[in-house]
Amino acid sequence: MKILLITAALGLSVATFLPLLRHEAWWIRAFDFPRLQILALGLVVLLVFSFFWDVQNVFEGMVLAVLAGALLLQSYKIFPYTPLAAKQVRNARAETSGNIISLLIANVLMSNRDAQRFLTIAREAGADMVLALEPDQRWESQLRELEIEYPYTVKKPLGNRYGILLYSKLELVAPEIKFLIKEEIPSIHTQVRLASGQLVRLHCLHPEPPAPTEAEFSTERDAELLIVGKEVKGSHQPVIVAGDLNDVAWSYTTTLFQKTSGLLDPRIGRGMFNSYNARNLFMRWPLDHIFHSEDFFLVTMTRMPDFGSDHFPIYITLSLEPEAAGLQELPEEPEPQERELIEEKIQKVE
C-alpha cells in the first residue's frame, strides 16, 4: 500500500509539472485539463500517507515534498476560478435593455439525437443569440424551427464534427465564415447590432483539439486563438469571443490569448463553469468559453442542463456600459518573450 501511494505521488507530480515544458504534443497538453482532479487525488494521497505512516527515509520525504509543491501549483492555477478570488468582470448594476446581449453556446455533439431537448433549453433560455457547435446537416434541419424567432443566421453544417450554426434575434452586420487554419474548420465573424444601435464584434470559434484522434500537436488550436486575439486587440468596438475552444480556462495558451486580446473572463472570481464532460461527473473542466472586452459588465452566467451531448450549454447575459471600461482591470500585456512565442505559434500555420 505504501509503495502504491509513493508511486501515485510521483505520477501526480509528473502530471502537474509536465505542462510547464510548454511543448505542444497532445499527451503533454492533455495534463492542462484535469488540474482539479489531480489536486483532489494528490490531497488524498498526502493525507492517507500522513495518517498511516511516518516518513522513514530521505526518498520518501522528497517524494512527499515534491507532491506538496505540485498541489500548491495546482491550487495556484485553479484559485482564480473560484468564488474566493477577485472578480475580473464586475456585476452589472442595472439592466439597460438597449445595451443587453445574451448568448447561449452549446456543443451539440454530432452523434446526439436529442435535438428536441436542446430546442427546449434554447426556448427556455430565450437568449438573443444561439451558437451551436459540431452540427451536421441533420442537426441543421432539426434546428431550423429556431429561425422563426431567430431570423438572422450564419450556417455551416459539416459532417466532420466542426460544423457551426449561429442564430440571432439581433441584426447581424457583414457576417463571414472564415477558415483561419484549415479548410475544414470554419469560424464565424460578424458584427451584431444591439437594440440601442451599438455594434458589437462577435467571433465564434471551435478550433481543433490536441488529441490522438484529432491533432498530434496543439499548434493549430493555439494559433487560431492567438490570430483572433491579435485581430481584436485595440478594437474600437466592443468584442465578444465565444465557443468551444478545446482548451481550459487556466491553460498557458488561454493566458496568452487574454494577454494578446485584452479580453476579460467573467468566470474569474465566480467559478469554473465546467462544461465538459457532461457524461462523467469526476472528469469535468471548463472547455466552453465567453471572453469579452472591458466595456461589458456581467448580468448573469450559468451552466444549462444536460441534453444528451458531452457538453453542457453555457448561457451568459452581458450589459454594455460606457463606464465599465474605466473600472475593470485589463489582463497584463505579453512579455517580450511571450510576444516572440505568439508570433512563432502563428508562423507555424502560415
C-alpha positions, 0 to 999 in steps of 0.5 A: 500500500505504501509503495502504491501511494509513493508511486501515485505521488510521483505520477501526480507530480509528473502530471502537474509539472509536465505542462510547464515544458510548454511543448505542444504534443497532445499527451503533454497538453492533455495534463492542462485539463484535469488540474482539479482532479489531480489536486483532489487525488494528490490531497488524498494521497498526502493525507492517507500517507500522513495518517498511516505512516511516518516518513522513514527515509530521505526518498520518501520525504522528497517524494512527499515534498515534491507532491506538496509543491505540485498541489500548491501549483495546482491550487495556484492555477485553479484559485482564480476560478473560484468564488474566493478570488477577485472578480475580473468582470464586475456585476452589472448594476442595472439592466439597460435593455438597449445595451443587453446581449445574451448568448447561449453556446452549446456543443451539440455533439454530432452523434446526439439525437436529442435535438428536441431537448436542446430546442427546449433549453434554447426556448427556455433560455430565450437568449438573443443569440444561439451558437451551436457547435459540431452540427451536421446537416441533420442537426441543421434541419432539426434546428431550423424551427429556431429561425422563426424567432431567430431570423438572422443566421450564419450556417455551416453544417459539416459532417466532420464534427466542426460544423457551426450554426449561429442564430440571432434575434439581433441584426447581424452586420457583414457576417463571414465564415472564415477558415483561419487554419484549415479548410475544414474548420470554419469560424464565424465573424460578424458584427451584431447590432444591439437594440440601442444601435451599438455594434458589437464584434462577435467571433465564434470559434471551435478550433481543433483539439490536441488529441490522438484522434484529432491533432498530434500537436496543439499548434493549430488550436493555439494559433487560431486563438492567438490570430483572433486575439491579435485581430481584436486587440485595440478594437474600437468596438466592443468584442465578444469571443465565444465557443468551444475552444478545446482548451481550459480556462487556466491553460498557458495558451488561454493566458496568452490569448487574454494577454494578446486580446485584452479580453476579460473572463467573467468566470474569474472570481465566480467559478469554473463553469465546467462544461465538459464532460457532461457524461462523467461527473469526476472528469469535468473542466471548463472547455466552453468559453465567453471572453469579452472586452472591458466595456461589458459588465456581467448580468448573469452566467450559468451552466444549462442542463444536460441534453444528451451531448458531452457538453453542457450549454453555457448561457451568459447575459452581458450589459454594455456600459460606457463606464465599465471600461474605466473600472475593470482591470485589463489582463497584463500585456505579453512579455517580450518573450511571450510576444516572440512565442505568439508570433512563432505559434502563428508562423507555424500555420502560415 
